[in-house]
Amino acid sequence: MLSTQHSDDDDQYMLVARLDNVRNVSTILKAIHFKDTATVFASPMGLKITVEDAKCVQANAFIQEAIFHHYVIKEEQLAFKINLTVLLECLTIFGSSSMPSANTSLKMCYAGYGCPLVLMLEEEGVLTDCNIKTLEPDDVLDFDFCSSNVINKIIMKSECLKEVFSELDVTSDILQILMSPDQPFLQFSTFGNAGSTHSSFPRDSEMVESFQCSQTQTNRYKISLLKPSVKALALSTRISIRTDDRGFLSLQYMIQTEDGQICFVEYYCSPDEEVDHNG
């Protein structure tokens, strides 16, 4: 394993993080890998990695400080942009691209603005270093999704939604989500070539763990924007579905690492504006 002892070399870095099982990080990063570039925010709480597309969808992976066996940061926040595809390729350098080896340990170092992200990977005594160029971080979208504006919130077991998403009508461009204090409570609908399909869940379903709906809301979202979140859904055990007063959607996935730690991946998606909501 990479030495957990402090080395003098570490003093030059603003961020040093170590992990005995690289899979715990690579799995979470794959869940948001639908674009090549990502913005990394490091704080004393851990890492937040943000990926965006078309100013309509944003994914955030939260890798808490507790996931790492050693985590030291000298600033309140560090931010940089990185090629996520390259980062994942480096993390899976031992093993296959689909599944890195569980025996690979990782040391990740960043010396600050303009410096590369340095990865040191070790498996069974074999060491590999990767230096990944970092770029100036873009301004990430602020979806202004705050809990005080949340109208409806449902927490469910993920397995039932996996079924819903696997059976989506691929000829439908949109997914309609209805959340209501009254029947049908929670309903997913598609409108494809063969007609409309509906999947409903009662509030007392054993799949529903928490049901807080204050008013009936029907919103439509482009399936193409929601598709990337299926990766996170596949890894998760629970999902929180929230909508705010503008119809913006938050999907928060709870993912357990191989070490039993909990990580979260969150997707924000704007509603499809071309829909007449009264129709």
Secondary structure, 3 states (H helix, E strand, C coil): CCCCCCCHHHHHCCEEEEECCCHHHHHHHHCCCCCCEEEEEEECCEEEEEEEECCCEEEEEEEEHHHCCEEEECCCCEEEEEEHHHHHHHHCCCECCCCECCCCEEEEEECCCCCCEEEEEEECCEEEEEEECEECCCCCCCCCCCHHHEEEEEEEEHHHHHHHHHCCCCCCCEEEEEECCCCCEEEEEEEECCEEEEEEECCCCCCEEEEEECCCEEEEEEHHHHCCHHHHHHHCCEEEEEEECCCCEEEEEEEECCCCCEEEEEEEECCCCCCCCCC
